[in-house]
Amino acid sequence: DPRRPHDLIDIHLDKRQPSRNTTEVHALPEHISGPITIVDDVLNTGRTMAYAMTPFLERGVGHIKMLVLVNRDHLHFPLAPDYVGMSLATQRDEHVEVSLDVSSRAIQAFLLKK
């Protein structure tokens, strides 16, 4: 609901080594009420999403929703996105790159061979 107040919280982590305690959360409110939605460009194994959820789980947030633009569905973690822009059947040796153009609101997904 666009009329519902919301905060934008910026999460940064090293996707190559997300477990190394490098998750940075910017603009995290003191108290979080209601559900939160974590947005990611590409969901592959679920590792990045799992580590992105950690700061919120540590604060006792009870309802976390996941929105992914592209779901590759090679999950190693027990995650299920609530909202999916596109599901792609891919091989592990392929790479998905997402491009967002804010001015035109265009979203493009590219499937690349490694």
For each residue, the residues with C-beta under 8 A, 3 or more apart:
1: 4
2:
3:
4: 1
5:
6:
7: 27 29
8: 27
9: 25 26 27 28 29 36
10: 25 26 27
11: 23 24 25 26 38 52 55
12: 23 24 26
13: 18 22 23 24 48 51 52
14: 17 18 20 22
15: 18 48
16:
17: 14 20 22
18: 13 14 15 22 23 47 48 51
19: 51
20: 14 17
21:
22: 13 14 17 18
23: 11 12 13 18 51 52 54 55
24: 11 12 13
25: 9 10 11 28 55
26: 9 10 11 12
27: 7 8 9 10
28: 9 25 32 55 59
29: 7 9 32
30:
31:
32: 28 29 36 56 59 61
33:
34: 63
35: 63 64 65
36: 9 32 56 61 63 64 65
37: 64 65 66 67 82 83
38: 11 49 52 53 56 64 65 66 67
39: 67 68 69
40: 43 48 49 52 66 67 68 69
41: 68 69 70 98 100
42: 68 69 70 72 96 97 98
43: 40 46 49 66 68 70 71 72 73 75 79 81
44: 47 48 72 74 96
45: 48 74 75 76 77
46: 43 49 50 75 76 77 79
47: 18 44 50 51 76 77
48: 13 15 18 40 44 45 51 52
49: 38 40 43 46 52 53 66 68 77 79
50: 46 47 53 54 77 79
51: 13 18 19 23 47 48 54
52: 11 13 23 38 40 48 49 55
53: 38 49 50 56 57 64
54: 23 50 51 57 58
55: 11 23 25 28 52 58 59
56: 32 36 38 53 59 61 64
57: 53 54 60 61 64
58: 54 55
59: 28 32 55 56
60: 57
61: 32 36 56 57 64
62:
63: 34 35 36
64: 35 36 37 38 53 56 57 61
65: 35 36 37 38 82 83
66: 37 38 40 43 49 79 80 81 82 83
67: 37 38 39 40 81 82 83 84 85
68: 39 40 41 42 43 49 71 81 83 84 85
69: 39 40 41 42 85 86 98 107 109
70: 41 42 43 85 86 87 88 96 98 109
71: 43 68 81 84 86 87 88
72: 42 43 44 88 90 96
73: 43 87 89
74: 44 45 90 92
75: 43 45 46 78 79
76: 45 46 47
77: 45 46 47 49 50
78: 75
79: 43 46 49 50 66 75
80: 66
81: 43 66 67 68 71 84
82: 37 65 66 67
83: 37 65 66 67 68
84: 67 68 71 81 87
85: 67 68 69 70 107
86: 69 70 71 109
87: 70 71 73 84
88: 70 71 72 96 109 111
89: 73
90: 72 74 94 96 111
91: 94
92: 74
93: 113 114
94: 90 91 111 112 113 114
95: 111 112 113 114
96: 42 44 70 72 88 90 109 110 111 112
97: 42 109 110 112
98: 41 42 69 70 107 108 109 110
99: 106 107 108 109 110
100: 41 106 107
101: 104 105 106 107 108
102: 105
103:
104: 101
105: 101 102
106: 99 100 101
107: 69 85 98 99 100 101
108: 98 99 101
109: 69 70 86 88 96 97 98 99
110: 96 97 98 99
111: 88 90 94 95 96
112: 94 95 96 97
113: 93 94 95
114: 93 94 95
